[in-house]
Amino acid sequence: MMLNTIFERRSVRKYLEKPVEDDKLHTLLRAAMYAPSAHDRRPWHFVVVRDRAVIEQFMQVHPYSKMLAQAPVLIVVCGDTSREAAPGYYLEDCGAATQNMLLAACELGLGACWLGITPVRERMEPVKQLLGLPEHIEPFCGVAVGYPDEARQVPERFEESRVHQNRW
C-alpha cells in the first residue's frame, strides 16, 4: 500500500555489497519522471553514476555523502533552466521528482538517501564540473541508492500543533 511506503521510507546510510539491477534503476527514474511539474515542463535530467572514481570525487565535494562509500549507485537529479516554467521553478519540480524516486526505492526494497546540492554554490559548481553539466543544467541533489544494510525505526511524525484550520 502506498501510504505504508510513505510512512516507512527512511534515509538509508548503510548498504549491502550488492549491485542494483538495471530494471530497478529504470523504475526509479520512471517514477521520478511521473512527478508533477509546473506547466508539465518536466525540467529534469538524471545522471546515473556507478563509476567508483566519480563517486569518490563526488564525496570529496559533498560533506554529507559518506554513505556513498558503500552505495553502489549515485543518481544526480539536475534541473534544466531552459525548460522551467519560470525562474526557480525547477527546484519544486526536481524536489517532486526526487520524492517520487525515494518512495519508489522504498517500494522496490531499496534504500536511498537524499543529498542536497542546491542552493549551496560550494557544492553546485564542483558537481557541475565533475559531471560536465552544460551551462543551463543545475545539479539539484544526489540520491544514494542501494540495498539497505540497516533497519530504521518508523517514528510517529504527525504533529497536530502544526495543522491550522482556515487561518493561523
DSSP file (Angstrom, degrees, kcal/mol; ACC not computed):
  #  RESIDUE AA STRUCTURE BP1 BP2  ACC     N-H-->O    O-->H-N    N-H-->O    O-->H-N    TCO  KAPPA ALPHA  PHI   PSI    X-CA   Y-CA   Z-CA
    1    1 A M     >        0   0    0      0, 0.0     4,-1.5     0, 0.0     3,-0.5   0.000 360.0 360.0 360.0 135.4    0.0    0.0    0.0
    2    2 A M  H  >  +     0   0    0      1,-0.2     4,-2.3     2,-0.2     5,-0.2   0.850 360.0  58.2 -61.0 -37.0    1.4    3.4   -1.0
    3    3 A L  H  > S+     0   0    0      1,-0.2     4,-2.6     2,-0.2    -1,-0.2   0.898 103.8  53.0 -62.5 -37.7    0.6    5.0    2.4
    4    4 A N  H  > S+     0   0    0     -3,-0.5     4,-2.7     1,-0.2    -1,-0.2   0.910 107.6  51.7 -61.5 -40.5    2.8    2.4    4.1
    5    5 A T  H  X S+     0   0    0     -4,-1.5     4,-1.5     2,-0.2    -2,-0.2   0.914 110.3  48.7 -61.8 -42.4    5.6    3.3    1.7
    6    6 A I  H  < S+     0   0    0     -4,-2.3    -2,-0.2     1,-0.2    -1,-0.2   0.935 116.4  42.0 -62.1 -46.3    5.2    6.9    2.6
    7    7 A F  H  < S+     0   0    0     -4,-2.6    -2,-0.2     1,-0.2    -1,-0.2   0.829 118.7  44.5 -72.1 -32.0    5.2    6.3    6.3
    8    8 A E  H  < S+     0   0    0     -4,-2.7    -1,-0.2    -5,-0.2    -2,-0.2   0.621  81.6 114.9 -91.3 -14.1    8.1    3.7    6.3
    9    9 A R     <  +     0   0    0     -4,-1.5     2,-0.3    -5,-0.2    94,-0.1  -0.349  41.2 172.5 -61.2 133.0   10.5    5.5    3.9
   10   10 A R        -     0   0    0     92,-0.1   102,-0.6   102,-0.1     2,-0.5  -0.952  41.3 -97.8-137.0 155.8   13.7    6.4    5.7
   11   11 A S  B     -a  112   0A   0     -2,-0.3     2,-0.5   100,-0.1   102,-0.2  -0.674  42.1-151.6 -74.5 122.1   17.1    7.8    4.7
   12   12 A V        +     0   0    0    100,-2.2   132,-0.1    -2,-0.5     3,-0.1  -0.843  26.1 168.9-102.3 130.4   19.4    4.8    4.4
   13   13 A R        +     0   0    0     -2,-0.5     2,-0.4     1,-0.1    57,-0.1   0.354  61.2  66.1-122.1   2.5   23.1    5.3    5.0
   14   14 A K        -     0   0    0     56,-0.1   135,-2.8   136,-0.1     2,-0.3  -0.996  64.2-174.0-128.8 130.3   24.3    1.7    5.2
   15   15 A Y  B     -E  148   0B   0     -2,-0.4     2,-0.1   133,-0.3    56,-0.0  -0.906  23.2-119.3-128.3 150.2   24.3   -0.5    2.1
   16   16 A L        -     0   0    0    131,-2.9     2,-2.0    -2,-0.3   131,-0.4  -0.447  38.2-105.4 -76.0 156.0   25.0   -4.2    1.3
   17   17 A E  S    S+     0   0    0     -2,-0.1    -1,-0.1   129,-0.1    54,-0.1  -0.583  82.2 117.9 -81.5  78.5   27.6   -5.0   -1.3
   18   18 A K        -     0   0    0     -2,-2.0   129,-0.5   129,-0.1    -2,-0.1  -0.974  64.0-121.2-147.6 126.4   25.1   -5.9   -3.9
   19   19 A P        -     0   0    0      0, 0.0     2,-0.5     0, 0.0   127,-0.1  -0.307  25.8-118.0 -68.6 153.8   24.6   -4.1   -7.3
   20   20 A V        -     0   0    0    125,-0.1     5,-0.0     1,-0.0   125,-0.0  -0.814  34.0-115.9 -92.4 129.1   21.2   -2.5   -8.1
   21   21 A E     >  -     0   0    0     -2,-0.5     4,-2.0     1,-0.1     3,-0.4  -0.285  15.5-122.9 -66.0 146.9   19.6   -4.2  -11.1
   22   22 A D  H  > S+     0   0    0      1,-0.2     4,-2.6     2,-0.2     5,-0.2   0.865 111.0  56.1 -57.7 -39.1   19.1   -2.1  -14.3
   23   23 A D  H  > S+     0   0    0      1,-0.2     4,-1.9     2,-0.2    -1,-0.2   0.861 107.2  49.2 -66.4 -33.4   15.3   -2.7  -14.3
   24   24 A K  H  > S+     0   0    0     -3,-0.4     4,-2.2     2,-0.2    -1,-0.2   0.891 111.0  49.3 -71.5 -38.8   15.0   -1.3  -10.7
   25   25 A L  H  X S+     0   0    0     -4,-2.0     4,-2.4     2,-0.2     5,-0.2   0.908 109.8  52.4 -64.1 -40.3   17.0    1.8  -11.7
   26   26 A H  H  X S+     0   0    0     -4,-2.6     4,-2.6     1,-0.2    -2,-0.2   0.913 108.9  50.3 -60.0 -42.7   14.8    2.2  -14.7
   27   27 A T  H  X S+     0   0    0     -4,-1.9     4,-2.6     2,-0.2    -1,-0.2   0.897 109.2  51.2 -63.9 -40.6   11.7    2.0  -12.4
   28   28 A L  H  X S+     0   0    0     -4,-2.2     4,-2.2     2,-0.2    -2,-0.2   0.932 113.3  44.5 -60.7 -45.7   13.2    4.7  -10.1
   29   29 A L  H  X S+     0   0    0     -4,-2.4     4,-2.0     2,-0.2    -2,-0.2   0.877 112.4  51.7 -68.6 -37.3   13.9    7.0  -13.0
   30   30 A R  H  X S+     0   0    0     -4,-2.6     4,-0.6    -5,-0.2    -1,-0.2   0.925 109.6  50.0 -64.1 -43.9   10.4    6.3  -14.5
   31   31 A A  H >< S+     0   0    0     -4,-2.6     3,-1.1     1,-0.2    -2,-0.2   0.913 109.5  52.1 -60.3 -42.6    8.8    7.1  -11.1
   32   32 A A  H >< S+     0   0    0     -4,-2.2     3,-1.5     1,-0.3    -1,-0.2   0.898 106.5  53.4 -59.6 -40.7   10.8   10.4  -10.9
   33   33 A M  H 3< S+     0   0    0     -4,-2.0    -1,-0.3     1,-0.3    -2,-0.2   0.553  99.1  63.7 -76.4  -6.8    9.6   11.4  -14.4
   34   34 A Y  T << S+     0   0    0     -3,-1.1    -1,-0.3    -4,-0.6    -2,-0.2   0.344  78.8 116.1 -93.8   5.7    6.0   10.9  -13.4
   35   35 A A  S <  S-     0   0    0     -3,-1.5    62,-0.1    -4,-0.1     2,-0.1  -0.339  75.9-100.0 -69.1 154.0    6.2   13.7  -10.8
   36   36 A P        -     0   0    0      0, 0.0     2,-0.3     0, 0.0    60,-0.2  -0.425  43.3-175.6 -69.4 152.1    4.1   16.8  -11.3
   37   37 A S    >   -     0   0    0     -2,-0.1     3,-2.4    59,-0.1     2,-0.1  -0.992  36.5 -85.6-148.2 151.3    5.9   19.8  -12.7
   38   38 A A  G >  S-     0   0    0     -2,-0.3     3,-1.8     1,-0.3    47,-0.2  -0.341 113.2  -9.0 -59.0 126.0    4.8   23.4  -13.4
   39   39 A H  G 3  S-     0   0    0      1,-0.3    -1,-0.3     2,-0.1     0, 0.0   0.708 116.1 -82.1  56.9  22.5    3.1   23.6  -16.8
   40   40 A D  G <  S+     0   0    0     -3,-2.4    -1,-0.3     1,-0.1    -2,-0.2   0.833  90.9 141.6  53.8  36.0    4.2   20.0  -17.4
   41   41 A R    <   -     0   0    0     -3,-1.8    -2,-0.1     2,-0.0    -1,-0.1   0.733  42.9-156.4 -79.8 -22.6    7.6   21.3  -18.4
   42   42 A R        -     0   0    0      1,-0.2     2,-1.3    -4,-0.2    42,-0.1   0.928  12.0-173.7  45.9  63.4    9.5   18.4  -16.7
   43   43 A P        +     0   0    0      0, 0.0    37,-2.9     0, 0.0     2,-0.3  -0.168  39.4 115.2 -83.8  45.8   12.7   20.3  -16.4
   44   44 A W  E     +B   79   0A   0     -2,-1.3     2,-0.3    35,-0.2    35,-0.2  -0.845  37.4 178.9-120.0 153.2   14.7   17.4  -15.0
   45   45 A H  E     -B   78   0A   0     33,-1.9    33,-3.1    -2,-0.3     2,-0.4  -0.947  17.4-146.2-139.3 156.6   17.7   15.3  -16.1
   46   46 A F  E     -B   77   0A   0     -2,-0.3     2,-0.7    31,-0.2    31,-0.2  -0.992   3.9-158.8-132.2 128.7   19.3   12.4  -14.2
   47   47 A V  E     -B   76   0A   0     29,-2.5    29,-2.8    -2,-0.4     2,-0.6  -0.933  12.8-155.9-107.0 114.1   22.9   11.4  -14.2
   48   48 A V  E     -B   75   0A   0     -2,-0.7     2,-0.6    27,-0.2    27,-0.2  -0.809  12.0-166.4 -92.8 119.8   23.3    7.8  -13.1
   49   49 A V  E     +B   74   0A   0     25,-3.5    25,-2.3    -2,-0.6    -2,-0.0  -0.929  31.5 147.9-116.1 119.5   26.8    7.3  -11.6
   50   50 A R        +     0   0    0     -2,-0.6     2,-0.5    23,-0.2    -1,-0.1   0.481  43.2 110.8-117.2 -14.4   28.2    3.8  -11.0
   51   51 A D     >  -     0   0    0      1,-0.2     4,-2.3     2,-0.1     3,-0.4  -0.506  60.9-150.1 -67.2 115.4   31.8    4.7  -11.7
   52   52 A R  H  > S+     0   0    0     -2,-0.5     4,-2.6     1,-0.2     5,-0.2   0.831  94.1  57.0 -60.3 -34.3   33.5    4.4   -8.3
   53   53 A A  H  > S+     0   0    0      2,-0.2     4,-1.9     1,-0.2    -1,-0.2   0.907 109.3  45.0 -65.0 -40.5   36.1    7.1   -9.2
   54   54 A V  H  > S+     0   0    0     -3,-0.4     4,-2.4     2,-0.2    -2,-0.2   0.903 112.6  51.2 -69.1 -40.9   33.4    9.6  -10.0
   55   55 A I  H  X S+     0   0    0     -4,-2.3     4,-2.3     1,-0.2    -2,-0.2   0.913 109.1  51.6 -61.8 -41.9   31.5    8.7   -6.8
   56   56 A E  H  X S+     0   0    0     -4,-2.6     4,-1.1     1,-0.2    -1,-0.2   0.898 110.0  48.8 -61.4 -40.6   34.7    9.2   -4.8
   57   57 A Q  H  X S+     0   0    0     -4,-1.9     4,-1.0     2,-0.2     3,-0.3   0.891 108.7  53.3 -67.3 -38.5   35.2   12.6   -6.4
   58   58 A F  H >X S+     0   0    0     -4,-2.4     4,-1.5     1,-0.2     3,-0.9   0.918 105.3  55.0 -59.3 -42.8   31.6   13.5   -5.5
   59   59 A M  H 3< S+     0   0    0     -4,-2.3     6,-0.3     1,-0.3    -1,-0.2   0.797 101.6  58.9 -61.8 -28.6   32.3   12.5   -1.9
   60   60 A Q  H 3< S+     0   0    0     -4,-1.1    -1,-0.3    -3,-0.3    -2,-0.2   0.807 113.3  36.8 -70.3 -29.2   35.2   15.0   -1.9
   61   61 A V  H << S+     0   0    0     -4,-1.0    -2,-0.2    -3,-0.9    -1,-0.2   0.586 109.8  64.7-101.2 -11.7   32.9   17.9   -2.7
   62   62 A H    ><  -     0   0    0     -4,-1.5     3,-1.2    -5,-0.1    -1,-0.2  -0.926  65.1-162.4-115.0 109.7   29.8   16.9   -0.7
   63   63 A P  T 3  S+     0   0    0      0, 0.0     3,-0.2     0, 0.0    -1,-0.1   0.624  86.5  49.7 -68.8 -12.9   30.5   16.9    3.0
   64   64 A Y  T 3  S+     0   0    0     52,-0.2     3,-0.2     1,-0.2    52,-0.1  -0.075  84.0  92.7-115.7  34.3   27.5   14.7    3.9
   65   65 A S    X   +     0   0    0     -3,-1.2     3,-2.1    -6,-0.3     4,-0.2   0.052  36.3 123.9-116.9  25.0   27.9   11.9    1.4
   66   66 A K  G >   +     0   0    0      1,-0.3     3,-1.9    -3,-0.2     4,-0.2   0.785  66.1  69.7 -58.8 -27.8   29.9    9.3    3.4
   67   67 A M  G >> S+     0   0    0      1,-0.3     4,-2.0    -3,-0.2     3,-1.7   0.713  81.1  76.2 -64.7 -17.7   27.3    6.7    2.7
   68   68 A L  G <4 S+     0   0    0     -3,-2.1    -1,-0.3     1,-0.3    -2,-0.2   0.675  75.3  77.0 -67.6 -14.9   28.4    6.7   -0.9
   69   69 A A  G <4 S+     0   0    0     -3,-1.9    -1,-0.3    -4,-0.2    -2,-0.2   0.803 112.4  23.9 -61.7 -26.7   31.4    4.7    0.2
   70   70 A Q  T <4 S+     0   0    0     -3,-1.7    -2,-0.2    -4,-0.2    -1,-0.2   0.708 100.5  97.7-107.6 -29.9   29.0    1.7    0.3
   71   71 A A     <  -     0   0    0     -4,-2.0    75,-0.2     1,-0.1   -54,-0.1  -0.408  60.2-152.2 -67.4 132.1   26.2    2.7   -2.0
   72   72 A P  S    S+     0   0    0      0, 0.0     2,-0.4     0, 0.0    74,-0.2   0.674  75.8  41.1 -77.9 -15.9   26.6    1.2   -5.5
   73   73 A V  E     - C   0 145A   0     72,-1.6    72,-2.6     2,-0.0     2,-0.4  -0.990  55.3-169.0-138.5 141.2   24.7    4.0   -7.3
   74   74 A L  E     -BC  49 144A   0    -25,-2.3   -25,-3.5    -2,-0.4     2,-0.6  -0.999   9.6-165.3-122.2 126.2   24.5    7.7   -7.2
   75   75 A I  E     -BC  48 143A   0     68,-2.4    68,-2.1    -2,-0.4     2,-0.7  -0.964   6.6-156.6-111.1 121.8   21.8    9.5   -9.1
   76   76 A V  E     -BC  47 142A   0    -29,-2.8   -29,-2.5    -2,-0.6     2,-0.5  -0.879   7.5-149.8-100.3 117.9   22.3   13.2   -9.5
   77   77 A V  E     -BC  46 141A   0     64,-2.7    63,-3.0    -2,-0.7    64,-1.6  -0.746  19.9-169.7 -87.1 127.8   19.0   15.0  -10.2
   78   78 A C  E     -BC  45 139A   0    -33,-3.1   -33,-1.9    -2,-0.5     2,-0.4  -0.909  16.6-135.8-124.1 147.7   19.5   18.1  -12.3
   79   79 A G  E     -BC  44 138A   0     59,-3.1    59,-3.0    -2,-0.3     2,-0.8  -0.869  10.0-144.6-103.9 134.6   17.3   21.0  -13.3
   80   80 A D  E >>  - C   0 137A   0    -37,-2.9     3,-1.9    -2,-0.4     4,-0.7  -0.846   8.8-166.5 -98.0 103.3   17.2   22.3  -16.8
   81   81 A T  T 34 S+     0   0    0     55,-2.7    -1,-0.1    -2,-0.8     3,-0.1   0.692  85.8  63.0 -67.1 -17.3   16.7   26.1  -16.6
   82   82 A S  T 34 S+     0   0    0     54,-0.5    -1,-0.3     1,-0.2    55,-0.1   0.604 108.6  41.8 -80.4  -9.9   15.8   26.3  -20.2
   83   83 A R  T <4 S+     0   0    0     -3,-1.9    -2,-0.2   -40,-0.1    -1,-0.2   0.482  85.7 114.1-112.2  -6.3   12.7   24.1  -19.6
   84   84 A E     <  -     0   0    0     -4,-0.7   -45,-0.1    -3,-0.1   -47,-0.0  -0.365  68.7-129.0 -72.8 149.4   11.4   25.6  -16.3
   85   85 A A  S    S-     0   0    0      1,-0.2    -1,-0.1   -47,-0.2   -46,-0.0   0.829  89.1  -7.8 -65.6 -34.3    8.1   27.4  -16.3
   86   86 A A  S >  S-     0   0    0    -48,-0.0     3,-2.4     0, 0.0     4,-0.3  -0.963 101.0 -64.4-156.1 157.9    9.5   30.4  -14.6
   87   87 A P  T 3  S+     0   0    0      0, 0.0    -2,-0.0     0, 0.0    -6,-0.0  -0.219 122.0  11.4 -52.3 127.5   12.9   31.2  -13.0
   88   88 A G  T >  S+     0   0    0     -7,-0.0     3,-1.4     3,-0.0     4,-0.5   0.261  91.9 112.2  90.4 -11.0   13.5   28.9   -9.9
   89   89 A Y  T X>  +     0   0    0     -3,-2.4     4,-2.0     1,-0.3     3,-0.5   0.758  61.0  74.7 -68.6 -22.5   10.6   26.6  -10.6
   90   90 A Y  H 3> S+     0   0    0     -4,-0.3     4,-3.1     1,-0.2     5,-0.3   0.801  86.6  66.4 -59.7 -24.0   12.9   23.7  -11.4
   91   91 A L  H <> S+     0   0    0     -3,-1.4     4,-1.8     2,-0.2    -1,-0.2   0.942 105.3  39.4 -62.4 -48.0   13.5   23.5   -7.6
   92   92 A E  H <> S+     0   0    0     -3,-0.5     4,-2.3    -4,-0.5    -2,-0.2   0.923 117.5  50.3 -65.9 -43.3    9.9   22.4   -6.9
   93   93 A D  H  X S+     0   0    0     -4,-2.0     4,-2.1     1,-0.2    -2,-0.2   0.919 113.0  44.3 -63.8 -45.0    9.8   20.2   -9.9
   94   94 A C  H  X S+     0   0    0     -4,-3.1     4,-2.4     2,-0.2    -1,-0.2   0.829 110.7  56.3 -69.9 -30.9   13.1   18.4   -9.1
   95   95 A G  H  X S+     0   0    0     -4,-1.8     4,-2.3    -5,-0.3    -2,-0.2   0.914 108.6  46.7 -64.2 -42.4   12.0   18.1   -5.5
   96   96 A A  H  X S+     0   0    0     -4,-2.3     4,-2.2     2,-0.2    -2,-0.2   0.908 112.5  49.9 -65.4 -41.6    8.8   16.3   -6.5
   97   97 A A  H  X S+     0   0    0     -4,-2.1     4,-2.0     1,-0.2    -2,-0.2   0.902 110.8  50.1 -63.1 -40.8   10.8   14.0   -8.9
   98   98 A T  H  X S+     0   0    0     -4,-2.4     4,-2.5     2,-0.2    -2,-0.2   0.918 109.1  50.9 -64.9 -43.7   13.3   13.2   -6.1
   99   99 A Q  H  X S+     0   0    0     -4,-2.3     4,-2.5     1,-0.2     5,-0.2   0.914 108.9  51.6 -61.6 -42.3   10.5   12.4   -3.6
  100  100 A N  H  X S+     0   0    0     -4,-2.2     4,-2.5     1,-0.2    -1,-0.2   0.920 110.4  49.9 -58.4 -42.2    8.9   10.0   -6.2
  101  101 A M  H  X S+     0   0    0     -4,-2.0     4,-2.4     1,-0.2    -2,-0.2   0.910 109.8  49.9 -63.6 -42.7   12.3    8.3   -6.6
  102  102 A L  H  X S+     0   0    0     -4,-2.5     4,-1.9     2,-0.2    -1,-0.2   0.905 112.8  46.7 -63.5 -41.9   12.8    7.9   -2.9
  103  103 A L  H  X S+     0   0    0     -4,-2.5     4,-2.3     2,-0.2    -2,-0.2   0.900 111.5  51.1 -67.4 -40.5    9.3    6.4   -2.5
  104  104 A A  H  X S+     0   0    0     -4,-2.5     4,-1.9    -5,-0.2     6,-0.2   0.897 107.4  54.2 -63.3 -39.8    9.8    4.1   -5.4
  105  105 A A  H  <>S+     0   0    0     -4,-2.4     5,-3.0     1,-0.2     4,-0.3   0.935 109.5  47.3 -59.4 -46.4   13.2    2.9   -3.9
  106  106 A C  H ><5S+     0   0    0     -4,-1.9     3,-1.5     1,-0.2    -2,-0.2   0.923 111.0  51.4 -59.9 -45.3   11.4    2.0   -0.7
  107  107 A E  H 3<5S+     0   0    0     -4,-2.3    -1,-0.2     1,-0.3    -2,-0.2   0.824 109.5  51.0 -61.6 -32.9    8.7    0.2   -2.6
  108  108 A L  T 3<5S-     0   0    0     -4,-1.9    -1,-0.3    -5,-0.2    -2,-0.2   0.387 121.0-105.2 -87.6   2.9   11.3   -1.8   -4.5
  109  109 A G  T < 5S+     0   0    0     -3,-1.5     2,-0.2     1,-0.3    -3,-0.2   0.648  81.1 127.1  82.1  14.3   13.1   -2.9   -1.4
  110  110 A L      < -     0   0    0     -5,-3.0     2,-0.3    -6,-0.2    -1,-0.3  -0.602  54.0-132.2 -98.2 163.0   16.0   -0.5   -2.0
  111  111 A G  E     + D   0 146A   0     35,-4.0    35,-2.0    -2,-0.2     2,-0.3  -0.873  26.8 177.6-110.7 150.7   17.4    2.1    0.3
  112  112 A A  E     -aD  11 145A   0   -102,-0.6  -100,-2.2    -2,-0.3     2,-0.4  -0.987  16.5-158.7-150.1 156.9   18.1    5.7   -0.7
  113  113 A C  E     - D   0 144A   0     31,-1.5    31,-2.3    -2,-0.3     2,-0.4  -0.977  19.8-131.5-143.2 126.9   19.3    8.9    0.8
  114  114 A W  E     - D   0 143A   0     -2,-0.4     2,-0.6    29,-0.2    29,-0.2  -0.621  19.0-165.5 -77.2 127.7   18.7   12.5   -0.5
  115  115 A L  E     - D   0 142A   0     27,-3.4    27,-2.8    -2,-0.4   -50,-0.1  -0.909  17.0-137.9-118.7 100.6   22.0   14.5   -0.6
  116  116 A G  E     + D   0 141A   0     -2,-0.6    25,-0.2    25,-0.2   -52,-0.2  -0.293  34.6 159.6 -62.7 136.4   21.2   18.2   -1.1
  117  117 A I    >   +     0   0    0     23,-1.8     3,-1.6     1,-0.3     7,-0.4   0.660  41.5  95.1-117.0 -61.0   23.3   20.2   -3.5
  118  118 A T  T 3  S+     0   0    0     22,-2.2    -1,-0.3     1,-0.3    22,-0.0  -0.576  83.2  21.8 -74.5 137.6   21.3   23.3   -4.4
  119  119 A P  T 3  S+     0   0    0      0, 0.0     2,-1.0     0, 0.0    -1,-0.3  -0.897  98.3  95.1-102.2  17.6   21.4   26.1   -3.2
  120  120 A V    X>  -     0   0    0     -3,-1.6     4,-2.7     1,-0.2     3,-2.0  -0.583  53.8-165.1 -79.0 103.1   24.9   25.6   -1.8
  121  121 A R  H 3> S+     0   0    0     -2,-1.0     4,-2.1     1,-0.3    -1,-0.2   0.815  85.9  65.7 -57.4 -33.2   27.3   27.1   -4.5
  122  122 A E  H 34 S+     0   0    0      1,-0.2    -1,-0.3     2,-0.2    -2,-0.1   0.708 114.4  32.0 -64.9 -18.3   30.3   25.4   -2.9
  123  123 A R  H <> S+     0   0    0     -3,-2.0     4,-2.1    -6,-0.3     5,-0.3   0.774 115.3  57.9 -99.4 -41.7   28.6   22.1   -3.9
  124  124 A M  H  X S+     0   0    0     -4,-2.7     4,-2.7    -7,-0.4     5,-0.2   0.932 105.7  46.9 -59.1 -51.6   26.9   23.1   -7.1
  125  125 A E  H  X S+     0   0    0     -4,-2.1     4,-2.3     1,-0.2     5,-0.2   0.929 113.7  45.6 -63.3 -48.1   29.9   24.3   -9.0
  126  126 A P  H  > S+     0   0    0      0, 0.0     4,-2.9     0, 0.0    -1,-0.2   0.896 115.1  48.3 -63.4 -36.9   32.2   21.4   -8.3
  127  127 A V  H  X S+     0   0    0     -4,-2.1     4,-2.4     2,-0.2     6,-0.2   0.916 109.9  52.7 -67.1 -41.3   29.4   18.9   -9.1
  128  128 A K  H  X>S+     0   0    0     -4,-2.7     5,-2.4    -5,-0.3     4,-0.6   0.920 114.2  42.4 -57.8 -45.4   28.6   20.7  -12.3
  129  129 A Q  H ><5S+     0   0    0     -4,-2.3     3,-0.7     3,-0.2    -2,-0.2   0.921 111.7  54.4 -67.8 -44.7   32.3   20.5  -13.3
  130  130 A L  H 3<5S+     0   0    0     -4,-2.9    -2,-0.2     1,-0.2    -1,-0.2   0.891 116.5  37.0 -56.6 -42.3   32.7   16.9  -12.2
  131  131 A L  H 3<5S-     0   0    0     -4,-2.4    -1,-0.2    -5,-0.2    -2,-0.2   0.481 107.1-122.8 -92.8  -3.1   29.7   15.7  -14.3
  132  132 A G  T <<5 -     0   0    0     -3,-0.7    -3,-0.2    -4,-0.6    -4,-0.1   0.892  42.6-175.9  65.5  39.9   30.4   18.0  -17.2
  133  133 A L      < -     0   0    0     -5,-2.4    -1,-0.2    -6,-0.2    -2,-0.0  -0.459  25.3-113.9 -73.2 139.2   27.0   19.6  -17.0
  134  134 A P    >   -     0   0    0      0, 0.0     3,-1.7     0, 0.0    -1,-0.1  -0.180  34.9 -97.9 -63.7 165.8   26.0   22.2  -19.7
  135  135 A E  T 3  S+     0   0    0      1,-0.3    -2,-0.1     3,-0.0    -7,-0.0   0.848 122.4  49.7 -54.1 -41.5   25.5   25.8  -18.7
  136  136 A H  T 3  S+     0   0    0    -56,-0.1   -55,-2.7     2,-0.0     2,-0.5   0.383  95.0  86.8 -85.4   4.2   21.7   25.5  -18.5
  137  137 A I  E <   -C   80   0A   0     -3,-1.7   -57,-0.2   -57,-0.2   -93,-0.0  -0.924  58.8-168.5-110.0 124.6   21.8   22.4  -16.3
  138  138 A E  E     -C   79   0A   0    -59,-3.0   -59,-3.1    -2,-0.5     2,-0.5  -0.929  24.9-121.9-112.8 132.3   22.0   22.8  -12.5
  139  139 A P  E     +C   78   0A   0      0, 0.0   -61,-0.3     0, 0.0     3,-0.1  -0.608  31.4 177.7 -71.4 124.0   22.7   20.0  -10.1
  140  140 A F  E     -     0   0A   0    -63,-3.0   -22,-2.2    -2,-0.5   -23,-1.8   0.900  55.4 -32.7 -93.1 -53.3   19.8   19.8   -7.7
  141  141 A C  E     -CD  77 116A   0    -64,-1.6   -64,-2.7   -25,-0.2    -1,-0.4  -0.980  49.4-121.9-159.5 166.0   20.6   16.9   -5.4
  142  142 A G  E     -CD  76 115A   0    -27,-2.8   -27,-3.4    -2,-0.3     2,-0.4  -0.856  17.5-155.0-109.6 153.8   22.2   13.5   -5.3
  143  143 A V  E     -CD  75 114A   0    -68,-2.1   -68,-2.4    -2,-0.3     2,-0.3  -0.959   7.6-148.3-130.2 114.6   20.5   10.3   -4.3
  144  144 A A  E     -CD  74 113A   0    -31,-2.3   -31,-1.5    -2,-0.4     2,-0.4  -0.649  23.7-170.7 -76.2 135.6   22.5    7.4   -2.9
  145  145 A V  E     +CD  73 112A   0    -72,-2.6   -72,-1.6    -2,-0.3     2,-0.3  -0.993  23.0 107.2-135.7 137.3   20.9    4.1   -3.9
  146  146 A G  E     - D   0 111A   0    -35,-2.0   -35,-4.0    -2,-0.4   -75,-0.1  -0.972  69.7 -58.6-179.5-176.2   21.5    0.5   -2.9
  147  147 A Y        -     0   0    0   -129,-0.5  -131,-2.9  -131,-0.4   -37,-0.2  -0.747  64.1-112.2 -84.4 127.4   20.2   -2.4   -0.9
  148  148 A P  B     -E   15   0B   0      0, 0.0  -133,-0.3     0, 0.0    -1,-0.1  -0.274  26.9-171.9 -66.3 142.1   19.8   -1.4    2.8
  149  149 A D  S    S+     0   0    0   -135,-2.8     2,-0.3  -133,-0.1  -134,-0.2  -0.175  70.9  57.8-119.0  34.8   22.1   -2.9    5.4
  150  150 A E  S    S-     0   0    0   -136,-0.3     2,-0.5     2,-0.0  -136,-0.1  -0.975  71.1-135.8-158.2 150.4   20.2   -1.3    8.3
  151  151 A A        -     0   0    0     -2,-0.3     2,-0.4    -3,-0.0    -2,-0.0  -0.955  23.2-155.1-110.5 128.2   16.6   -1.3    9.6
  152  152 A R        -     0   0    0     -2,-0.5     2,-0.1  -144,-0.1  -140,-0.0  -0.840  16.2-118.7-106.7 140.2   15.3    2.1   10.6
  153  153 A Q        -     0   0    0     -2,-0.4    -1,-0.0     1,-0.1     0, 0.0  -0.371  20.6-127.6 -70.1 152.0   12.5    2.7   13.1
  154  154 A V        -     0   0    0     -2,-0.1     2,-0.1  -144,-0.0  -146,-0.1  -0.865  29.9-163.8-104.0 100.0    9.3    4.3   12.0
  155  155 A P        -     0   0    0      0, 0.0     2,-0.6     0, 0.0     0, 0.0  -0.403  27.9-104.4 -79.7 159.9    8.7    7.2   14.4
  156  156 A E        +     0   0    0      1,-0.1  -149,-0.0    -2,-0.1    -2,-0.0  -0.753  43.3 170.2 -81.2 124.0    5.4    9.0   14.7
  157  157 A R        +     0   0    0     -2,-0.6     2,-0.3     2,-0.0    -1,-0.1   0.471  34.4 114.1-116.5  -5.4    5.8   12.3   12.9
  158  158 A F        -     0   0    0      1,-0.0     2,-0.5     3,-0.0     3,-0.1  -0.550  43.0-173.0 -71.9 127.8    2.2   13.7   12.8
  159  159 A E    >   -     0   0    0     -2,-0.3     3,-2.1     1,-0.1     4,-0.2  -0.926  16.6-163.6-126.7 105.9    2.0   16.8   14.9
  160  160 A E  G >  S+     0   0    0     -2,-0.5     3,-2.0     1,-0.3    -1,-0.1   0.823  87.8  68.7 -55.3 -33.4   -1.5   18.2   15.4
  161  161 A S  G 3  S+     0   0    0      1,-0.3    -1,-0.3    -3,-0.1    -3,-0.0   0.642  94.0  57.8 -65.0 -13.1    0.1   21.5   16.6
  162  162 A R  G <  S+     0   0    0     -3,-2.1     2,-0.5     2,-0.0    -1,-0.3   0.365  88.0  90.1 -97.6   4.9    1.4   22.1   13.0
  163  163 A V    <   -     0   0    0     -3,-2.0     2,-0.4    -4,-0.2     0, 0.0  -0.897  55.9-173.5-105.1 127.8   -2.1   22.0   11.5
  164  164 A H        -     0   0    0     -2,-0.5     2,-0.6     2,-0.0     4,-0.1  -0.977  15.8-139.8-124.1 131.7   -4.0   25.2   11.2
  165  165 A Q  S    S-     0   0    0     -2,-0.4     2,-3.0     2,-0.2    -2,-0.0  -0.819  72.0 -33.6 -97.9 122.3   -7.6   25.4   10.0
  166  166 A N  S    S+     0   0    0     -2,-0.6     2,-0.3     2,-0.1    -1,-0.1  -0.138 132.7  17.5  67.0 -44.4   -8.6   28.3    7.7
  167  167 A R              0   0    0     -2,-3.0    -2,-0.2     0, 0.0     0, 0.0  -0.925 360.0 360.0-145.5 169.2   -6.2   30.7    9.4
  168  168 A W              0   0    0     -2,-0.3    -2,-0.1    -4,-0.1    -3,-0.0   0.520 360.0 360.0 -64.8 360.0   -3.1   30.6   11.6
